[in-house]
Amino acid sequence: MVVKLLVKILVGFFCLFGFVNPVIYGDNFGELLEAVITHLQCGDPDNLDNWTKDMSLALRRDQQQRLAWNIPWVEIQDKGASQLEMQQQLNPSNPLKLRLWMSFYWHLKRSRSLDPILTTNFALKLRELQKRNEDMWSPALQNMWQSLPKSLKIILQSRWLCLQHKRQMLYVVSGYKLELGANSNCSMWQIQSENQDHWLRLINFCDDSSLFFINLWHSSAEVGMLQSNPSLKASKFCVFNKVGYFKDASKADIDCQWQVNDCSNLPKILNQNKHVS
């Protein structure tokens, strides 16, 4: 089906020709698609940003959507750009670029190519859009958010976490003690950014000397590791016979696997229970 388009775009530095040149797209959808592919293969973020900004004004929403969902991502990646480079290049700054970014995500999702780093980067950008760009938020972005790993969503949107052992179901509280259930404020851990390599510091509500470190890049699975320092080589907090301790461990060690729960409302729940009793 041919989409009627007549768009005159100044594309800046066009990587195929190397000079500023007005490009006129006729009524052939294929020509427009080829132009998008060319811009994506250029690897010039500024050029792509300016071009998609102009195209966002020139195309209707349905035209932008059709364009984004017909991008041959496999072909583009086969010709040079890595997945991480493509993700960075598609950082959404206008409506068309946002649709291209979403299309790329679902391509990676369908092809099972989303590694922890890519997943975390998508999640962080979605959270940023959710909090700071409400005008860009949409049901399509909400669906994208819902498709992310549960643990990663909990970490990014919670003020306080509770940390539960995956196998023994015990909660770690202040002083690295273990309890059956999140029964007090001392079960709560505040999230603070370490501002390096996606590390987060978890500080206990009752004792700020009780702390763990987790890495967002390694939190896209449903289980994670609680570490003594912001280093992948640091010792992990494990449980054996209901006793907690730090040791060197791998991801496969079931004694050291934890899951996170959102405990932001725990003080309110505890207060209500106190009044009831």
C-alpha positions, -999 to +999 in steps of 0.1 A: +000+000+000+013+034-010+012+062+016+008+097+001+037+117+013+053+149+001+079+159+026+108+183+021+135+178+048+169+194+053+190+165+066+222+182+075+253+160+071+240+131+050+265+103+054+261+089+019+268+122+001+288+141+027+271+175+022+240+195+032+213+186+007+175+190+007+159+157+002+124+154-013+105+121-006+078+113-031+047+093-025+066+060-023+067+046+013+097+025+003+118+056-004+110+070+031+119+036+046+152+036+028+159+071+041+153+060+077+176+030+072+203+052+058+202+076+087+203+047+112+233+032+095+252+065+095+258+063+132+255+101+136+232+107+166+229+145+160+220+139+123+194+113+133+180+135+160+175+165+137+161+143+109+136+125+131+126+159+147+117+172+112+099+140+102+079+141+135+064+173+123+059+162+087+043+128+093+010+119+109+011+095+139-001+066+119+026+072+093+053+074+120+040+042+135+040+023+102+075+035+095+088+025+129+073-010+128+087-018+093+123-011+101+145-042+092+165-042+124+184-074+115+196-060+082+207-027+099+226-046+126+243-069+101+259-039+085+278-026+115+261-010+146+260-031+178+228-034+197+241-011+225+253+015+199+219+014+182+201+018+216+222+048+224+216+063+190+178+059+194+176+077+227+141+091+224+139+129+220+110+134+196+079+114+187+093+095+157+125+087+175+105+074+204+085+051+181+118+038+165+132+032+200+101+012+210+102-008+178+138-017+184+129-028+220+102-052+207+125-065+180+151-074+207+124-088+229+110-111+202+145-122+191+155-129+227+184-105+223+178-084+254+208-088+276+209-073+312+226-041+301+202-034+273+172-043+295+184-020+323+190+009+299+155+006+285+141+004+320+159+035+332+148+055+302+112+044+307+113+054+343+126+088+333+099+093+308+073+082+333+085+107+359+096+137+338+079+135+304+043+128+312+032+143+278+052+115+260+037+087+282+012+064+265-005+030+268+022+017+244+050+028+268+030+013+297+029-021+279+066-018+274+071-011+311+049-041+320+070-064+299+102-057+319+114-081+347+094-077+379+124-073+401+139-045+380+106-026+381+103-029+418+139-016+423+133+014+401+099+025+414+101+017+451+113+039+479+119+010+503+127-026+497+123-058+517+149-085+510+136-121+511+157-152+507+146-170+476+147-205+490+142-202+528+118-172+525+135-154+554+138-116+555+171-099+563+168-071+589+192-047+607+224-063+619+221-089+591+197-109+612+170-130+597+133-131+604+103-150+592+083-122+577+086-084+573+074-075+608+090-041+615+106-011+600+139-028+605+129-050+575+131-020+552+161-010+531+165+024+514+178+026+479+207+050+471+226+054+439+263+048+439+266+067+406+290+043+390+284+012+368+247+010+378+254+001+414+229+008+441+235+010+479+208-005+502+208+010+537+187-004+566+160+017+581+171+010+617+209+008+613+228+027+586+259+005+592+239-024+578+241-022+541+242-041+508+251-034+472+232-046+442+239-040+405+211-030+382+227-048+353+224-080+373+189-073+387+170-081+355+165-117+367+139-126+393+167-134+418+197-114+427+227-112+449+233-090+479+270-079+480+293-065+506+309-039+482+301-024+448+322-049+430+313-081+411+341-098+430+327-088+464+314-114+488+277-123+488+252-125+516+240-161+519+218-182+542+224-217+555+204-234+583+187-200+589+220-183+596+232-154+574+268-149+564+290-134+537+310-156+513+324-158+478+296-172+456+284-176+421+249-167+407+241-204+407+245-207+445+210-211+457+220-202+493+228-167+480+198-159+459+174-131+470+142-115+457+131-080+463+097-068+475+083-033+475+079-023+512+072+014+508+038+009+525+050-013+553+051+015+580+014+023+572+005-014+574+024-018+607+007+013+621-028+000+611-021-033+627-009-016+659-042+003+662-062-028+655-045-048+682 
